[in-house]
Amino acid sequence: MRLAKFLAHAGVASRRASERLIADGRVEVDGRTATDPAMDVGDHNDVRFDGDRIRGAEQRVVYALNKPPGVVSTAADTHGRTTVTDLVPQGLRLYPVGRLDADTTGLILLTNDGELANRLTHPRYEVPKTYRATVRGPAITERSLRRLREGVRLEDGMTAPARVQRLSSHVLEITIHEGRKRQVRRMCEEVGHPVRALVRIQFGPLRLGELQPGRSRKLTAREVRDLAAAANEPRAGAA
C-alpha cells in the first residue's frame, strides 16, 4: 500500500494531508525520514508519525455527537478547554469532521477515516448542512428570506444560495453547503437578524434526532454508507 494511503487508512490524516506531512519530514519508515508518499509499506514496516508508531489501518468508524455549548471542535486544546474528542469513547483516535464554533451546538461527526472526512468537508462535493437559528431583532421578513435564498454578500465574498424555511417569527432553518467560518451567523446578521442560538440539526443525510447534548453514538454501517454516498461525486459546477 502506498505510504500516503496507509496513513489515511490509519486515521492520521486525509491522503492529501498525509502527503504534506511526508513532505514536512514528519513521517519515518524503518528509522528513516520518508520522502516519497507513493512508497510501498505494510504492517511489517515500522511507520511513525511524529515519533509515534502507526499500527496500520484501524477499523474505520464514524461517531455522531450532540455538541454542547462551550466545547471546542478540535482534537486537542492548548487552553485546557473541553474538546469534542473528550466526549466520545476513549481509546480511539478520532478527529472532528469540520467545525462548529464554541457557541454553536448540535450535530458534529468524528471519525478516523481521513478520506471520508475530506470529502464530507470539501466544497466541491457540496454536502449540505442544516441549522436551526433563533434570531434577534424584528420578525423575519420575506425580504430577509429572499436575500438568504439568493445569496448574501459577506466580507469574504458572495455566499451560495441557501435553502431557508421560516419556522416562526424568530426561528428559521437554513441549509448551506459551504464551510466558511461562522457563516450562518454572519449571513443572518447581514440581513438584520443576529443569531441568539444556533444548532446544527443535519449533516448530509444524517439528522441529530433524539441524541442528547454531550452524548455520542457510533453510526451504523448503513449510515456510514449513506454519508459516503452523499460525498461520492463532485457536484456540477462546484469549485
URTA-V254804 format. One record per pair of residues at least 6 apart in sequence whose ideal C-beta (glycine too) atoms are under 6 Angstrom apart, sorted by the first residue. I is the first residue (numbers start at 1). J is the second residue. Records with the same first field share a line. If there is no record, write none. Layout:
I=J / J
//
This chain:
2=38
3=34 / 37 / 39 / 41
4=15 / 18 / 19 / 37
5=15
6=41
7=18
8=14 / 15 / 18 / 114 / 115
9=57
10=54 / 57
11=58 / 93 / 112
12=49
13=114
14=114 / 115 / 118
19=37
21=27
22=34 / 37
25=33
26=50
27=34 / 49
28=48
29=41 / 45 / 47
30=45 / 46
41=47
43=56
47=54
58=112
60=112 / 113
62=109 / 111 / 219 / 224
63=88 / 110 / 216 / 218
64=217
65=84 / 87 / 108 / 216
66=211 / 213 / 215
67=84 / 100 / 105 / 108
68=213 / 214
69=103 / 105
70=102
71=82 / 84
72=81 / 83 / 102
73=84 / 96 / 99 / 100
74=83
75=85 / 95
77=83
84=96 / 108
85=94
87=214 / 216
88=94 / 110 / 216
93=112
94=110 / 112
96=108 / 110
97=109 / 117 / 120
98=121 / 179
100=108
101=182
104=198
105=199
106=199 / 200 / 201 / 208
107=200 / 203 / 208
111=117
116=228
119=125 / 231
120=127 / 231
121=179
123=239
124=234 / 238 / 239
125=231 / 234
126=177 / 235 / 238
127=204 / 230 / 231
128=175 / 177
129=203
130=175 / 201 / 202
131=174 / 184 / 198 / 200
132=173 / 199 / 201
133=172 / 188 / 195 / 198
134=171 / 196 / 197
135=170 / 188 / 193 / 195
136=194 / 196
137=192 / 193
139=169
140=166 / 172
144=191
145=164
147=191
148=162 / 164
149=161 / 164
150=161
151=158 / 159 / 161
152=159 / 187 / 190
154=186
160=178
162=174 / 176
163=175
164=172 / 174
165=173
166=172
174=184
185=195
188=195
201=208
204=227 / 230
205=226 / 230
//
